[in-house]
Amino acid sequence: MELSRKAIPYTPMGKPLHESTIMIVSTSGVHLKNQEPYNTEPSEGDSTFRVIPGDVDANDLTVTHAAPKEHYNTDAPKEDINCVFPIDRLREMVDDGDIGGVAEKHLTMMGYSMRLNKINKETIPALVKEVVRSKADAVLLTAG
Amino acid sequence: MQRGIEAQGIPTTLITLDVEQSGLMRPPRAIHPKGFEFGHSLGKPNDKETQRKVLEAALFELPERQEPGNIHEAHFPTY
């Protein structure tokens, strides 16, 4: 569906936070260490996304990102992925009863890819389908 | 992306440090942790306290904020 830039799609929250399952969708370039890293070659870019299992161990995640280091220094998330992908903090909120659950999977992309046309026409519709299928109640978006 | 997900009936909330770019997209709900550096948009490595506060601030936008299109500046003195 083509969205007008002026109209802001807005979905009211259907249930309280403490009953809601939360999914992370991030453009911070996070991926599993054994997944293919994002392509940081500027002439090629990268319009793909990765599926991160909901039960992932934070230590199995890393970051690959094309942004210059002075713009987005990936040393911090490589040391502690929760800097940009707060999976452990979400689990603590579940344990404390503040949210209902963590989604069965999460999705990541790499920002700073200049392949905007392909991303808008192909990647985002495919990614949105994954979000809908996951039955998450709400999505937390993070960038770098 | 946020707009695409919202259009399918799933509420979203964004943590952004790039207010200029994100502002152009008029996000349905967003917070900007003021003064944070790229690479730790939720807080510095192993600063669990700040990370948790930023996460809570973003998630609390979901049931509370009813004024889409604005990015809400948030201050975290523990950063």
Backbone of each chain as ProteinMPNN parsed JSONL, in Angstrom:
{"seq_chain_A": "MELSRKAIPYTPMGKPLHESTIMIVSTSGVHLKNQEPYNTEPSEGDSTFRVIPGDVDANDLTVTHAAPKEHYNTDAPKEDINCVFPIDRLREMVDDGDIGGVAEKHLTMMGYSMRLNKINKETIPALVKEVVRSKADAVLLTAG", "coords_chain_A": {"N_chain_A": [[0.854, -1.201, 0.0], [0.59, 2.169, -0.866], [1.692, 4.895, 0.971], [0.644, 8.074, 1.97], [2.807, 10.796, 2.528], [1.985, 12.729, 4.221], [-0.066, 11.736, 5.796], [-0.186, 10.108, 8.893], [0.181, 6.889, 9.752], [-1.48, 5.37, 12.408], [-1.767, 3.237, 15.012], [-3.758, 2.469, 17.65], [-2.877, 1.196, 20.888], [-3.862, -2.048, 21.602], [-4.052, -3.567, 23.894], [-3.1, -3.783, 27.396], [0.297, -2.959, 28.382], [1.513, -4.841, 30.05], [0.446, -7.171, 29.188], [1.329, -7.535, 26.697], [3.113, -8.741, 23.834], [6.328, -8.095, 22.732], [8.223, -7.091, 19.92], [11.456, -6.705, 18.448], [12.512, -4.539, 15.932], [15.134, -3.599, 14.029], [17.44, -1.244, 12.643], [20.074, -1.334, 13.089], [22.069, -2.965, 12.176], [22.5, -5.38, 13.428], [23.25, -8.85, 13.761], [23.253, -12.488, 13.839], [26.268, -14.094, 14.817], [26.891, -16.224, 13.195], [25.443, -15.718, 10.93], [25.244, -14.34, 7.582], [27.251, -11.473, 7.259], [26.234, -7.984, 6.968], [26.445, -6.257, 3.837], [28.945, -4.044, 3.427], [29.971, -2.627, 1.404], [29.948, 0.348, -0.269], [29.186, 0.795, -2.949], [27.61, -1.336, -3.53], [25.774, -1.708, -1.427], [23.147, -2.802, 0.865], [20.183, -4.475, 0.973], [18.935, -6.376, 2.4], [17.298, -8.322, 5.021], [17.661, -9.718, 8.335], [16.584, -12.537, 10.233], [16.203, -12.842, 13.624], [16.345, -15.245, 16.111], [13.926, -15.532, 18.76], [14.784, -16.605, 21.169], [17.416, -16.047, 21.331], [20.875, -16.009, 22.377], [22.43, -13.277, 23.768], [25.163, -13.056, 23.489], [25.712, -14.273, 21.123], [25.321, -12.496, 19.146], [26.291, -9.899, 16.834], [27.507, -6.901, 15.179], [27.309, -5.469, 11.964], [28.011, -2.759, 9.993], [27.646, -0.126, 7.621], [28.032, 2.544, 8.087], [30.14, 5.426, 8.624], [32.705, 5.303, 11.133], [32.815, 7.491, 12.84], [30.256, 8.354, 12.783], [28.604, 6.234, 13.561], [29.657, 4.312, 15.912], [30.488, 1.069, 16.178], [31.716, -0.323, 18.157], [30.703, -0.243, 20.763], [28.08, -1.649, 20.748], [29.153, -4.116, 19.958], [30.461, -4.865, 22.179], [28.425, -4.94, 24.058], [25.457, -5.959, 23.17], [23.023, -4.994, 23.897], [23.116, -2.264, 23.869], [22.075, -1.312, 21.501], [20.203, -3.17, 20.823], [17.973, -4.236, 22.717], [17.662, -6.88, 24.028], [18.143, -8.391, 26.365], [17.266, -6.628, 28.307], [14.561, -6.478, 27.678], [13.759, -9.06, 28.345], [14.145, -8.972, 31.088], [12.13, -7.201, 31.736], [9.919, -8.778, 31.171], [10.252, -10.738, 33.136], [9.816, -9.152, 35.362], [7.182, -8.619, 35.083], [6.346, -6.431, 33.64], [6.024, -6.346, 30.878], [4.23, -8.493, 28.568], [5.501, -10.499, 27.05], [8.316, -11.634, 25.022], [8.826, -11.463, 21.563], [8.707, -14.269, 19.227], [10.569, -14.059, 17.298], [12.911, -11.663, 15.931], [13.673, -8.787, 13.859], [16.211, -7.536, 11.701], [18.029, -4.936, 10.002], [20.455, -3.196, 7.952], [21.059, 0.128, 8.362], [21.917, 3.041, 6.425], [22.237, 2.056, 3.941], [22.166, 2.709, 0.563], [20.249, 1.832, -1.131], [17.547, 2.684, -1.569], [15.205, 2.582, -3.121], [14.816, -0.128, -3.746], [14.65, -1.09, -1.152], [12.31, 0.184, -0.192], [10.393, -0.803, -2.0], [10.632, -3.589, -2.0], [11.999, -4.775, 0.273], [10.878, -3.693, 2.684], [8.038, -4.284, 2.456], [8.237, -7.127, 2.572], [9.402, -7.487, 5.057], [7.462, -6.357, 6.72], [5.429, -8.211, 6.362], [6.515, -10.387, 7.723], [6.484, -9.362, 10.301], [3.722, -9.144, 10.774], [2.963, -11.836, 10.597], [4.209, -12.8, 12.842], [2.662, -12.188, 14.973], [3.163, -10.353, 16.988], [2.364, -7.995, 19.557], [3.184, -5.391, 19.649], [5.77, -3.262, 18.303], [9.141, -2.528, 18.876], [11.259, -0.133, 17.647], [14.624, 0.276, 16.759], [17.567, 2.166, 15.986], [20.936, 2.923, 15.098]], "CA_chain_A": [[0.0, 0.0, 0.0], [1.352, 3.424, -0.917], [1.23, 5.768, 2.042], [0.908, 9.503, 1.824], [3.779, 11.288, 3.507], [1.32, 13.634, 5.167], [-0.867, 10.962, 6.74], [0.618, 9.288, 9.796], [-0.577, 5.724, 10.207], [-1.385, 5.312, 13.865], [-2.575, 2.152, 15.558], [-3.821, 2.521, 19.117], [-2.478, -0.031, 21.585], [-5.089, -2.8, 21.845], [-4.073, -4.207, 25.216], [-2.102, -3.168, 28.273], [1.689, -3.342, 28.148], [1.908, -6.037, 30.805], [-0.077, -8.363, 28.502], [1.733, -7.427, 25.289], [4.343, -9.342, 23.338], [7.084, -7.044, 22.049], [9.208, -7.535, 18.931], [12.431, -5.678, 18.066], [12.897, -4.374, 14.525], [16.248, -2.667, 14.182], [18.301, -0.966, 11.485], [21.408, -1.127, 13.663], [23.039, -3.884, 11.574], [22.717, -6.538, 14.306], [22.974, -10.174, 13.199], [23.926, -13.598, 14.508], [27.662, -14.218, 14.363], [26.992, -17.209, 12.112], [24.692, -15.274, 9.75], [26.06, -13.546, 6.663], [27.294, -10.064, 7.658], [25.702, -7.054, 5.974], [27.421, -5.824, 2.834], [29.299, -2.657, 3.734], [30.543, -2.007, 0.202], [28.984, 1.408, -0.588], [28.665, 0.715, -4.316], [26.611, -2.412, -3.596], [24.729, -1.508, -0.421], [22.52, -4.037, 1.327], [18.755, -4.252, 1.198], [18.382, -7.598, 2.989], [17.102, -8.305, 6.472], [17.968, -10.982, 9.019], [15.646, -12.96, 11.274], [16.92, -13.208, 14.86], [15.432, -16.062, 16.949], [13.521, -14.881, 20.007], [15.5, -17.149, 22.329], [18.85, -15.862, 21.049], [21.806, -15.601, 23.424], [22.987, -11.973, 23.365], [26.582, -13.222, 23.146], [25.826, -14.806, 19.758], [25.001, -11.416, 18.207], [27.3, -8.887, 16.57], [27.011, -5.808, 14.34], [28.058, -5.047, 10.778], [27.318, -1.551, 9.546], [28.434, 0.622, 6.636], [28.19, 3.953, 8.467], [31.477, 5.764, 9.103], [32.834, 5.065, 12.565], [32.536, 8.714, 13.607], [28.805, 8.532, 12.822], [28.031, 5.129, 14.343], [30.76, 3.477, 16.378], [29.886, -0.227, 16.521], [32.468, -0.978, 19.248], [29.858, -0.381, 21.956], [27.185, -2.812, 20.645], [29.91, -5.372, 19.888], [30.786, -5.205, 23.568], [27.151, -5.233, 24.733], [24.484, -5.778, 22.087], [21.859, -4.281, 24.443], [23.266, -0.835, 23.566], [21.196, -0.973, 20.365], [19.244, -4.271, 20.627], [17.849, -4.479, 24.169], [17.003, -8.174, 24.22], [18.203, -8.814, 27.78], [16.421, -5.709, 29.09], [13.168, -6.893, 27.443], [13.508, -10.284, 29.143], [14.006, -8.553, 32.488], [10.795, -6.605, 31.882], [8.986, -9.909, 31.241], [10.422, -11.335, 34.47], [9.247, -8.234, 36.35], [5.752, -8.477, 34.83], [6.048, -5.136, 33.001], [5.476, -6.656, 29.547], [3.706, -9.852, 28.552], [6.44, -11.466, 26.494], [9.22, -11.235, 23.945], [8.372, -12.157, 20.352], [9.444, -15.5, 18.896], [11.694, -13.67, 16.443], [13.115, -10.236, 15.733], [14.162, -8.521, 12.496], [17.217, -6.476, 11.638], [18.56, -4.466, 8.723], [21.538, -2.246, 8.12], [20.799, 1.449, 7.826], [23.023, 3.595, 5.649], [22.295, 1.456, 2.614], [21.557, 3.709, -0.318], [19.35, 1.186, -2.103], [16.246, 3.023, -0.978], [14.09, 2.159, -3.961], [14.619, -1.569, -3.534], [14.221, -1.277, 0.24], [10.911, 0.589, -0.069], [9.478, -1.606, -2.833], [10.73, -5.039, -1.78], [12.416, -5.231, 1.602], [9.944, -3.326, 3.751], [6.823, -5.129, 2.415], [8.552, -8.49, 3.035], [9.645, -7.396, 6.491], [6.169, -6.109, 7.375], [4.716, -9.502, 6.371], [7.096, -11.178, 8.824], [5.997, -8.793, 11.566], [2.307, -9.507, 10.916], [2.911, -13.273, 10.858], [4.767, -13.113, 14.164], [1.597, -11.927, 15.956], [3.607, -9.474, 18.072], [1.356, -6.971, 19.86], [3.769, -4.075, 19.374], [7.143, -3.349, 17.806], [10.12, -1.522, 19.281], [12.221, 0.116, 16.574], [15.864, 0.933, 17.152], [18.561, 2.389, 14.939], [22.277, 2.717, 15.659]], "C_chain_A": [[0.887, 1.247, 0.0], [0.795, 4.376, 0.141], [1.56, 7.217, 1.722], [1.888, 9.931, 2.895], [3.096, 12.129, 4.576], [0.544, 12.856, 6.217], [0.059, 10.117, 7.606], [-0.218, 8.085, 10.207], [-0.41, 5.587, 11.713], [-2.335, 4.246, 14.379], [-2.599, 2.262, 17.067], [-3.451, 1.167, 19.711], [-3.746, -0.773, 22.009], [-5.175, -3.424, 23.219], [-3.004, -3.579, 26.092], [-0.713, -3.76, 28.047], [2.036, -4.664, 28.853], [1.314, -7.326, 30.226], [0.468, -8.465, 27.083], [3.066, -8.105, 24.998], [5.057, -8.323, 22.444], [8.132, -7.655, 21.123], [10.184, -6.389, 18.666], [12.614, -5.708, 16.548], [13.951, -3.271, 14.515], [17.026, -2.484, 12.887], [19.754, -0.778, 11.925], [22.456, -2.079, 13.102], [23.373, -5.083, 12.443], [22.443, -7.825, 13.522], [23.672, -11.238, 14.03], [25.344, -13.71, 13.962], [27.787, -15.23, 13.233], [26.075, -16.902, 10.926], [25.623, -14.458, 8.856], [26.065, -12.084, 7.121], [26.646, -9.188, 6.588], [26.818, -6.584, 5.053], [27.723, -4.344, 3.033], [29.95, -1.954, 2.546], [29.555, -0.946, -0.315], [28.387, 1.288, -1.996], [27.59, -0.367, -4.446], [25.457, -2.175, -2.621], [24.166, -2.843, 0.04], [21.064, -3.753, 1.643], [18.11, -5.47, 1.864], [18.068, -7.389, 4.468], [17.391, -9.681, 7.04], [16.882, -11.259, 10.06], [16.466, -13.441, 12.473], [15.963, -14.019, 15.735], [15.151, -15.394, 18.293], [14.304, -15.349, 21.218], [17.018, -16.99, 22.176], [19.637, -15.516, 22.323], [22.492, -14.319, 22.949], [24.453, -12.086, 22.937], [26.78, -13.763, 21.729], [25.543, -13.746, 18.709], [26.199, -10.486, 18.017], [26.705, -7.841, 15.63], [27.928, -5.629, 13.134], [27.318, -3.859, 10.186], [28.225, -0.702, 8.672], [28.692, 2.068, 7.046], [29.628, 4.23, 8.905], [31.535, 5.693, 10.628], [32.505, 6.315, 13.393], [31.022, 8.988, 13.67], [28.146, 7.461, 13.7], [29.179, 4.197, 14.703], [30.19, 2.152, 16.89], [30.66, -0.957, 17.628], [31.571, -1.236, 20.461], [28.893, -1.563, 21.824], [27.915, -4.141, 20.497], [30.3, -5.832, 21.295], [29.523, -5.635, 24.322], [26.026, -4.909, 23.747], [23.259, -4.985, 22.56], [21.951, -2.765, 24.262], [22.328, -0.401, 22.442], [20.072, -1.996, 20.175], [18.947, -4.843, 22.013], [17.141, -5.785, 24.54], [17.014, -8.611, 25.692], [17.325, -7.926, 28.659], [14.942, -6.068, 28.905], [12.829, -8.109, 28.303], [13.354, -9.954, 30.624], [12.621, -7.942, 32.727], [9.717, -7.682, 31.921], [9.035, -10.508, 32.643], [9.766, -10.476, 35.551], [7.74, -8.021, 36.157], [5.36, -7.168, 34.162], [5.543, -5.296, 31.571], [5.091, -8.133, 29.537], [4.718, -10.873, 28.062], [7.328, -10.851, 25.439], [8.87, -12.085, 22.732], [9.257, -13.354, 20.022], [10.57, -15.242, 17.904], [11.742, -12.147, 16.342], [13.721, -10.021, 14.352], [15.172, -7.39, 12.517], [17.596, -6.158, 10.199], [19.782, -3.604, 9.021], [21.102, -0.912, 7.534], [21.97, 1.875, 6.959], [23.222, 2.878, 4.324], [21.573, 2.403, 1.683], [20.566, 3.102, -1.312], [17.892, 1.405, -1.701], [15.07, 2.536, -1.798], [13.764, 0.682, -3.738], [14.101, -1.827, -2.115], [12.728, -0.944, 0.381], [9.965, -0.35, -0.817], [9.478, -3.074, -2.457], [10.986, -5.407, -0.319], [11.361, -4.936, 2.656], [8.633, -4.118, 3.652], [7.075, -6.549, 2.91], [8.739, -8.507, 4.549], [8.325, -7.199, 7.255], [5.356, -7.405, 7.438], [5.213, -10.38, 7.51], [6.588, -10.684, 10.176], [4.555, -9.239, 11.801], [2.177, -10.982, 11.276], [3.336, -13.619, 12.283], [3.751, -12.906, 15.279], [2.094, -11.135, 17.17], [2.527, -8.417, 18.305], [1.864, -5.571, 19.568], [5.228, -4.265, 18.994], [7.961, -2.195, 18.362], [11.12, -1.368, 18.143], [13.454, 0.784, 17.154], [16.748, 1.112, 15.935], [19.938, 2.232, 15.601], [22.539, 3.455, 16.932]], "O_chain_A": [[1.826, 1.348, 0.789], [-0.409, 4.629, 0.2], [2.655, 7.523, 1.252], [1.808, 9.479, 4.038], [3.58, 12.225, 5.704], [0.492, 13.251, 7.382], [0.984, 9.484, 7.097], [-1.209, 8.23, 10.924], [0.706, 5.683, 12.224], [-3.55, 4.339, 14.204], [-1.552, 2.158, 17.706], [-3.688, 0.124, 19.102], [-4.602, -0.208, 22.69], [-6.265, -3.778, 23.668], [-2.099, -2.915, 25.588], [-0.564, -4.892, 27.589], [2.763, -5.495, 28.309], [1.618, -8.425, 30.691], [0.108, -9.383, 26.345], [4.005, -8.052, 25.792], [4.464, -7.764, 21.521], [8.831, -8.601, 21.486], [9.782, -5.225, 18.659], [12.841, -6.764, 15.958], [13.689, -2.147, 14.942], [17.244, -3.434, 12.134], [20.553, -0.149, 11.231], [23.618, -2.016, 13.505], [24.397, -5.735, 12.24], [21.514, -7.881, 12.716], [24.565, -10.938, 14.823], [25.587, -13.449, 12.783], [28.686, -15.117, 12.399], [25.939, -17.723, 10.019], [26.651, -13.951, 9.305], [25.0, -11.511, 7.35], [26.523, -9.601, 5.435], [27.984, -6.522, 5.444], [26.856, -3.493, 2.83], [30.422, -0.823, 2.666], [28.455, -1.287, -0.748], [27.226, 1.635, -2.213], [26.762, -0.322, -5.355], [24.297, -2.415, -2.957], [24.661, -3.899, -0.357], [20.749, -2.901, 2.474], [16.885, -5.588, 1.891], [18.509, -6.419, 5.084], [17.369, -10.682, 6.324], [16.339, -10.344, 10.678], [17.309, -14.329, 12.349], [14.881, -13.537, 16.07], [16.032, -14.77, 18.885], [14.478, -14.602, 22.181], [17.797, -17.704, 22.808], [19.139, -14.831, 23.216], [23.064, -14.281, 21.86], [24.925, -11.299, 22.116], [27.888, -13.717, 21.195], [25.524, -14.044, 17.515], [27.013, -10.31, 18.923], [25.514, -7.897, 15.321], [29.153, -5.635, 13.259], [26.122, -3.948, 9.908], [29.42, -0.571, 8.939], [29.496, 2.751, 6.411], [30.269, 3.361, 9.496], [30.557, 5.979, 11.319], [31.985, 6.213, 14.503], [30.564, 9.762, 14.511], [27.242, 7.757, 14.481], [29.615, 3.39, 13.882], [29.497, 2.117, 17.907], [30.306, -2.076, 17.997], [31.652, -2.285, 21.101], [28.877, -2.418, 22.709], [27.376, -5.186, 20.864], [30.449, -7.025, 21.558], [29.552, -6.573, 25.119], [25.691, -3.746, 23.522], [22.547, -4.384, 21.756], [20.967, -2.057, 24.479], [21.844, 0.731, 22.428], [19.106, -1.734, 19.459], [19.58, -5.809, 22.441], [16.151, -5.784, 25.27], [16.022, -9.134, 26.2], [16.719, -8.392, 29.625], [14.157, -5.977, 29.849], [11.759, -8.18, 28.908], [12.548, -10.563, 31.328], [12.018, -8.139, 33.782], [8.714, -7.531, 32.619], [8.0, -10.755, 33.262], [9.231, -10.996, 36.53], [7.096, -7.338, 36.953], [4.179, -6.824, 34.117], [4.737, -4.495, 31.098], [5.55, -8.918, 30.366], [4.791, -11.983, 28.589], [7.131, -9.712, 25.015], [8.643, -13.288, 22.857], [10.399, -13.446, 20.473], [11.426, -16.101, 17.691], [10.768, -11.448, 16.622], [14.226, -10.963, 13.74], [15.017, -6.413, 13.249], [17.495, -7.0, 9.307], [20.101, -3.322, 10.176], [20.807, -0.825, 6.342], [22.922, 1.113, 6.79], [24.241, 3.059, 3.658], [20.47, 2.853, 1.992], [20.1, 3.783, -2.225], [17.121, 0.463, -1.52], [14.05, 2.124, -1.245], [12.607, 0.299, -3.567], [13.23, -2.671, -1.904], [11.975, -1.698, 0.997], [8.874, -0.656, -0.336], [8.453, -3.745, -2.574], [10.284, -6.241, 0.255], [10.989, -5.816, 3.432], [8.147, -4.592, 4.679], [6.227, -7.123, 3.594], [8.289, -9.427, 5.232], [8.109, -7.804, 8.305], [4.68, -7.673, 8.432], [4.421, -11.04, 8.183], [6.3, -11.475, 11.075], [4.206, -9.664, 12.902], [1.387, -11.347, 12.147], [2.878, -14.608, 12.856], [3.943, -13.385, 16.397], [1.518, -11.231, 18.254], [1.853, -7.995, 17.365], [1.081, -4.667, 19.275], [5.844, -5.282, 19.314], [7.538, -1.039, 18.328], [11.75, -2.338, 17.722], [13.355, 1.73, 17.936], [16.697, 0.332, 14.984], [20.075, 1.481, 16.566], [23.632, 3.356, 17.49]]}, "seq_chain_B": "MQRGIEAQGIPTTLITLDVEQSGLMRPPRAIHPKGFEFGHSLGKPNDKETQRKVLEAALFELPERQEPGNIHEAHFPTY", "coords_chain_B": {"N_chain_B": [[9.561, 2.294, 7.379], [8.489, 2.027, 9.947], [6.052, 3.228, 9.46], [4.969, 1.459, 7.631], [4.591, -0.834, 9.18], [2.804, 0.07, 11.126], [0.652, 0.638, 9.488], [-0.343, -1.838, 9.029], [-1.692, -2.374, 11.272], [-0.3, -2.74, 13.644], [0.975, -1.462, 16.542], [3.765, 0.774, 16.998], [6.912, 1.82, 18.423], [9.58, 4.118, 18.526], [13.089, 4.422, 19.075], [15.211, 6.996, 18.614], [18.223, 8.61, 17.549], [18.775, 10.182, 15.518], [17.368, 12.797, 14.91], [16.75, 14.571, 12.911], [16.509, 13.09, 10.47], [14.616, 11.12, 11.264], [12.527, 12.758, 12.034], [11.566, 13.768, 9.648], [10.109, 11.645, 8.731], [7.897, 11.629, 10.261], [7.179, 9.978, 12.711], [4.902, 7.592, 14.239], [5.13, 7.171, 17.039], [7.754, 8.193, 19.078], [10.889, 8.405, 20.809], [13.603, 10.53, 21.787], [16.554, 10.035, 23.156], [18.209, 12.397, 24.78], [21.365, 13.748, 24.008], [22.713, 11.354, 23.738], [25.163, 9.16, 22.252], [25.658, 7.907, 18.886], [25.53, 4.422, 18.477], [25.228, 3.735, 21.04], [22.311, 3.864, 21.596], [20.541, 3.106, 23.523], [21.958, 3.334, 25.776], [25.19, 3.182, 27.401], [27.671, 0.488, 27.0], [26.92, -2.241, 29.079], [25.627, -0.635, 30.92], [23.17, -1.214, 32.523], [21.108, -0.033, 33.947], [20.523, 2.493, 32.749], [19.908, 1.589, 30.163], [17.601, 0.104, 30.639], [15.883, 2.104, 31.55], [15.625, 3.729, 29.275], [14.468, 1.918, 27.497], [12.049, 1.42, 28.823], [10.935, 3.993, 28.723], [10.512, 4.245, 25.99], [8.693, 2.143, 25.502], [6.59, 2.858, 27.137], [5.466, 4.849, 25.699], [3.706, 3.58, 24.069], [1.058, 2.861, 25.232], [0.467, 5.415, 26.15], [0.996, 7.772, 24.572], [-0.756, 9.885, 22.447], [-0.401, 11.47, 20.239], [0.56, 11.451, 17.382], [3.441, 11.782, 15.199], [5.249, 13.354, 16.453], [8.474, 13.654, 17.99], [9.57, 12.73, 21.075], [11.554, 14.315, 23.371], [13.782, 12.874, 25.634], [15.224, 12.712, 28.847], [18.044, 11.348, 30.428], [19.632, 11.181, 33.198], [21.372, 9.26, 34.173], [22.964, 8.43, 32.151]], "CA_chain_B": [[9.355, 0.976, 7.964], [7.546, 2.191, 11.051], [4.746, 3.526, 8.883], [4.486, 0.225, 7.007], [4.129, -1.754, 10.228], [1.592, 0.668, 11.717], [-0.442, 0.547, 8.518], [-0.895, -3.191, 9.127], [-2.44, -2.5, 12.519], [0.556, -3.092, 14.781], [1.576, -0.227, 17.075], [5.23, 0.802, 17.044], [7.552, 2.937, 19.108], [10.933, 4.249, 17.981], [14.156, 5.144, 19.788], [16.06, 7.564, 17.569], [19.177, 9.679, 17.855], [18.847, 10.999, 14.309], [16.084, 13.496, 14.976], [16.485, 15.227, 11.631], [16.005, 12.093, 9.521], [13.39, 10.495, 11.77], [11.482, 13.774, 12.067], [10.985, 13.871, 8.302], [9.187, 10.522, 8.516], [6.762, 11.816, 11.172], [6.892, 8.671, 13.32], [3.698, 7.528, 15.085], [5.581, 7.388, 18.423], [9.215, 8.126, 19.114], [11.62, 9.177, 21.811], [14.982, 10.884, 21.495], [17.364, 10.183, 24.368], [19.001, 13.604, 24.531], [22.786, 13.738, 24.328], [23.321, 10.032, 23.573], [25.969, 9.003, 21.034], [25.338, 6.776, 18.022], [26.243, 3.223, 18.92], [24.553, 3.337, 22.279], [21.055, 4.609, 21.644], [19.838, 2.772, 24.768], [22.865, 3.512, 26.901], [26.533, 2.661, 27.163], [27.794, -0.954, 27.268], [26.764, -2.754, 30.448], [24.879, 0.302, 31.772], [21.831, -1.83, 32.498], [20.123, 0.877, 34.536], [20.079, 3.446, 31.72], [19.272, 0.846, 29.064], [16.251, -0.26, 31.066], [15.061, 3.321, 31.61], [15.327, 4.158, 27.9], [13.509, 0.941, 26.961], [10.742, 1.68, 29.449], [10.401, 5.255, 28.191], [10.017, 3.98, 24.62], [7.512, 1.272, 25.546], [5.483, 3.579, 27.784], [4.807, 5.667, 24.669], [2.677, 2.784, 23.375], [-0.298, 3.116, 25.733], [0.249, 6.773, 26.65], [1.077, 8.889, 23.628], [-1.836, 9.944, 21.465], [-0.128, 12.633, 19.408], [1.53, 10.954, 16.422], [4.177, 12.722, 14.366], [6.222, 14.078, 17.256], [9.526, 12.91, 18.681], [9.622, 13.27, 22.429], [12.885, 14.358, 23.955], [13.806, 12.244, 26.941], [16.495, 12.962, 29.529], [18.462, 10.25, 31.289], [20.824, 11.652, 33.91], [22.287, 8.156, 34.495], [23.769, 8.106, 30.953]], "C_chain_B": [[8.317, 1.034, 9.078], [6.136, 2.423, 10.515], [4.13, 2.269, 8.285], [3.921, -0.738, 8.026], [2.836, -1.223, 10.856], [0.397, 0.504, 10.786], [-1.081, -0.839, 8.519], [-1.564, -3.422, 10.483], [-1.609, -2.939, 13.706], [1.226, -1.819, 15.288], [3.095, -0.34, 17.201], [5.702, 1.97, 17.902], [9.02, 2.93, 18.737], [11.858, 4.936, 18.982], [15.094, 5.682, 18.72], [17.02, 8.596, 18.126], [19.261, 10.635, 16.672], [17.52, 11.735, 14.137], [15.722, 14.114, 13.619], [15.851, 14.25, 10.639], [14.664, 11.513, 9.992], [12.236, 11.485, 11.762], [10.788, 13.917, 10.719], [9.923, 12.807, 8.07], [7.948, 10.617, 9.407], [6.342, 10.494, 11.846], [5.646, 8.7, 14.205], [4.03, 7.753, 16.564], [7.093, 7.267, 18.428], [9.764, 8.889, 20.298], [13.038, 9.444, 21.303], [15.728, 11.029, 22.811], [18.407, 11.278, 24.131], [20.462, 13.41, 24.942], [23.477, 12.391, 24.167], [24.125, 9.986, 22.274], [25.493, 7.812, 20.215], [26.177, 5.572, 18.435], [25.78, 2.785, 20.29], [23.271, 4.144, 22.461], [20.219, 4.248, 22.866], [20.706, 3.009, 26.002], [24.199, 2.852, 26.588], [26.6, 1.157, 27.478], [27.713, -1.247, 28.762], [26.137, -1.762, 31.426], [23.416, -0.137, 31.765], [20.763, -0.863, 32.977], [19.585, 1.851, 33.482], [19.357, 2.723, 30.586], [17.815, 0.52, 29.41], [15.337, 0.969, 31.079], [14.674, 3.8, 30.212], [14.281, 3.223, 27.284], [12.118, 1.195, 27.524], [10.117, 2.96, 28.894], [9.817, 5.048, 26.797], [8.731, 3.163, 24.658], [6.319, 1.978, 26.188], [4.804, 4.54, 26.811], [3.612, 4.915, 24.074], [1.283, 3.033, 23.925], [-0.583, 4.591, 26.012], [0.122, 7.834, 25.572], [-0.017, 8.818, 22.577], [-1.648, 11.148, 20.551], [0.941, 12.265, 18.383], [2.22, 12.07, 15.641], [5.235, 13.483, 15.117], [7.269, 13.128, 17.827], [9.702, 13.544, 20.051], [11.03, 13.178, 22.998], [12.839, 13.757, 25.349], [15.192, 12.419, 27.556], [16.798, 11.811, 30.483], [19.76, 10.639, 31.991], [21.811, 10.536, 34.233], [23.184, 7.807, 33.317], [25.21, 8.547, 31.145]], "O_chain_B": [[7.401, 0.214, 9.148], [5.158, 1.891, 11.041], [2.928, 2.035, 8.41], [2.902, -1.385, 7.784], [1.893, -1.979, 11.087], [-0.725, 0.261, 11.231], [-2.215, -1.006, 8.07], [-1.955, -4.546, 10.8], [-2.153, -3.46, 14.68], [1.964, -1.168, 14.548], [3.633, -1.414, 17.475], [4.998, 2.964, 18.083], [9.638, 1.87, 18.641], [11.473, 5.897, 19.647], [15.712, 4.903, 17.994], [16.692, 9.352, 19.041], [19.752, 11.756, 16.801], [16.673, 11.35, 13.332], [14.554, 14.171, 13.236], [14.809, 14.53, 10.048], [13.707, 11.426, 9.223], [11.093, 11.103, 11.514], [9.582, 14.156, 10.649], [8.967, 13.015, 7.323], [7.051, 9.779, 9.315], [5.265, 9.968, 11.567], [5.362, 9.712, 14.847], [3.294, 8.448, 17.264], [7.648, 6.337, 17.842], [9.19, 9.885, 20.738], [13.587, 8.686, 20.503], [15.561, 12.027, 23.512], [19.36, 11.094, 23.374], [20.762, 12.973, 26.053], [24.675, 12.272, 24.422], [23.807, 10.688, 21.313], [24.989, 6.831, 20.762], [27.372, 5.69, 18.706], [25.914, 1.62, 20.663], [23.163, 4.985, 23.353], [19.295, 4.979, 23.221], [20.235, 2.895, 27.133], [24.323, 2.072, 25.643], [25.711, 0.614, 28.134], [28.35, -0.589, 29.585], [26.115, -2.013, 32.631], [22.56, 0.461, 31.114], [19.64, -0.872, 32.472], [18.375, 2.02, 33.331], [18.321, 3.185, 30.106], [16.921, 0.647, 28.574], [14.176, 0.896, 30.677], [13.541, 4.224, 29.985], [13.336, 3.672, 26.636], [11.13, 1.186, 26.789], [8.916, 3.005, 28.627], [8.768, 5.598, 26.462], [7.785, 3.459, 23.928], [5.172, 1.722, 25.823], [3.691, 4.997, 27.067], [2.637, 5.524, 23.635], [0.389, 3.388, 23.156], [-1.746, 4.985, 26.102], [-0.753, 8.696, 25.643], [-0.176, 7.802, 21.9], [-2.623, 11.774, 20.135], [2.087, 12.704, 18.488], [1.664, 13.151, 15.447], [6.042, 14.187, 14.509], [6.991, 11.962, 18.109], [9.953, 14.743, 20.168], [11.613, 12.098, 23.091], [11.965, 14.088, 26.15], [16.206, 12.291, 26.87], [15.937, 11.361, 31.239], [20.849, 10.452, 31.449], [22.97, 10.816, 34.537], [24.079, 6.973, 33.455], [26.037, 8.361, 30.252]]}, "name": "protein", "num_of_chains": 2, "seq": "MELSRKAIPYTPMGKPLHESTIMIVSTSGVHLKNQEPYNTEPSEGDSTFRVIPGDVDANDLTVTHAAPKEHYNTDAPKEDINCVFPIDRLREMVDDGDIGGVAEKHLTMMGYSMRLNKINKETIPALVKEVVRSKADAVLLTAGMQRGIEAQGIPTTLITLDVEQSGLMRPPRAIHPKGFEFGHSLGKPNDKETQRKVLEAALFELPERQEPGNIHEAHFPTY"}
